[in-house]
Amino acid sequence: MNIQSVFQALQSASDFELFRLKVAIDKLLEDFERINVLRPNLLLTINAACQQLSCILVARLALLIAKIIKTILGRW
Protein backbone atom coordinates (compact mmCIF):
# COMPACT_ATOMS: atom_id res chain seq x y z
CA MET A 1 0.00 0.00 0.00
CA ASN A 2 1.31 3.42 -0.90
CA ILE A 3 0.77 5.36 2.32
CA GLN A 4 1.56 8.71 0.72
CA SER A 5 -1.25 8.17 -1.81
CA VAL A 6 -3.61 7.30 1.03
CA PHE A 7 -2.69 10.50 2.88
CA GLN A 8 -3.25 12.58 -0.26
CA ALA A 9 -6.65 10.98 -0.79
CA LEU A 10 -7.62 11.59 2.85
CA GLN A 11 -6.72 15.26 2.58
CA SER A 12 -9.25 15.75 -0.20
CA ALA A 13 -11.92 13.42 1.24
CA SER A 14 -15.32 14.76 2.21
CA ASP A 15 -16.71 14.34 5.70
CA PHE A 16 -19.04 11.64 4.37
CA GLU A 17 -16.13 9.75 2.79
CA LEU A 18 -14.18 9.96 6.05
CA PHE A 19 -17.23 8.65 7.93
CA ARG A 20 -17.50 5.69 5.52
CA LEU A 21 -13.79 5.00 6.04
CA LYS A 22 -14.25 5.11 9.81
CA VAL A 23 -17.07 2.56 9.59
CA ALA A 24 -14.91 0.27 7.46
CA ILE A 25 -11.97 0.58 9.88
CA ASP A 26 -14.26 -0.15 12.84
CA LYS A 27 -15.45 -3.35 11.15
CA LEU A 28 -11.88 -4.48 10.49
CA LEU A 29 -10.91 -3.80 14.09
CA GLU A 30 -13.68 -6.05 15.36
CA ASP A 31 -11.54 -9.00 14.20
CA PHE A 32 -9.50 -9.82 17.33
CA GLU A 33 -6.83 -11.73 15.41
CA ARG A 34 -6.28 -8.70 13.20
CA ILE A 35 -6.14 -6.41 16.25
CA ASN A 36 -3.46 -8.59 17.85
CA VAL A 37 -1.35 -8.23 14.70
CA LEU A 38 -1.94 -4.47 14.50
CA ARG A 39 -1.56 -3.59 18.18
CA PRO A 40 2.27 -3.47 18.34
CA ASN A 41 2.47 -1.17 15.34
CA LEU A 42 -0.64 0.92 15.90
CA LEU A 43 0.99 3.81 17.75
CA LEU A 44 3.95 3.91 15.36
CA THR A 45 1.58 4.07 12.42
CA ILE A 46 -0.50 6.78 14.06
CA ASN A 47 2.58 8.90 14.78
CA ALA A 48 3.89 8.51 11.22
CA ALA A 49 0.50 9.45 9.79
CA CYS A 50 0.19 12.54 11.98
CA GLN A 51 3.59 13.84 10.91
CA GLN A 52 2.63 13.79 7.23
CA LEU A 53 -0.93 15.13 7.34
CA SER A 54 -2.14 18.72 7.38
CA CYS A 55 -3.27 20.22 10.70
CA ILE A 56 -6.95 20.04 9.73
CA LEU A 57 -6.73 16.39 8.74
CA VAL A 58 -4.72 15.56 11.87
CA ALA A 59 -7.52 16.97 14.00
CA ARG A 60 -10.11 14.86 12.15
CA LEU A 61 -7.99 11.72 12.39
CA ALA A 62 -7.17 12.33 16.05
CA LEU A 63 -10.84 11.94 16.91
CA LEU A 64 -11.06 8.76 14.85
CA ILE A 65 -7.88 7.32 16.36
CA ALA A 66 -9.02 8.12 19.88
CA LYS A 67 -12.26 6.21 19.27
CA ILE A 68 -10.37 3.25 17.78
CA ILE A 69 -7.97 3.08 20.73
CA LYS A 70 -10.85 3.45 23.19
CA THR A 71 -12.65 0.57 21.45
CA ILE A 72 -9.54 -1.60 21.44
CA LEU A 73 -8.66 -0.91 25.07
CA GLY A 74 -12.27 -1.37 26.12
CA ARG A 75 -12.22 -4.94 24.81
CA TRP A 76 -9.08 -6.03 26.68
N, C-alpha and C positions, 0 to 999 in steps of 0.2 A: 504494500500500500504506500502510495506517495503522500506522506503526511503534509508536505507543503501544499499540494493540490487540495487536500481536505481543508486546511486552514483557509486557503483562498476562497473556497466554496462557502465555508461557514461565514466568512466576512460579508458576503453578499446575500446570504440567506435571509428570507423573511422570517418574521416571528412565527408564522404558521409552520414553515419548513423546519425551524429549530424545534418547535413543539413536537412535530412528527418524529424528528431525530431522537428527541428525549424519550418518547414512547418506545421507539425501537431499541434504544440502549437499555431502558428499564427491563424490557422483555429478555434481552440477552443476559442481563445481570441476575435474572431469576434462576438461571442455570448454575447450581452450586459448584459443579465441577469447573465450569468456566471461570467463576469467581475465584476459586482457589488458584487457578493458573494466573489470573490477572492481578491478584492482590499484591504480590511482591513488587510488581512494576507499576502499580496504579499511581502512586504519588510521584514517581519519576516521570511518568507520562504526563501527568497533570502539570508539573512544573515546566516541562519542556514546551507544552502547548501554550501555557500562559506567557512564556517569554517571547513567543513568536506572534501572538495575536494583538490586535489593536486594543486600546483601553476599553472601548465600548463592548467589544466581543468578550474580553476577559470578564467583565462584570456579568454579562449574560451567562457565560460558561461557569463562573464561580457559583452561581445559584444552582445550576444543574449539577455540578460536581458535589456541592454540599449535600444535595438531596440523595445522590448516588451513594456517597460515603455514609450518610445517615442510614440509608436502607441496608447497606452491607453490614455496618456495625450493629444495627438493630437485630440482625438475624444470627449473630454469633453470640 
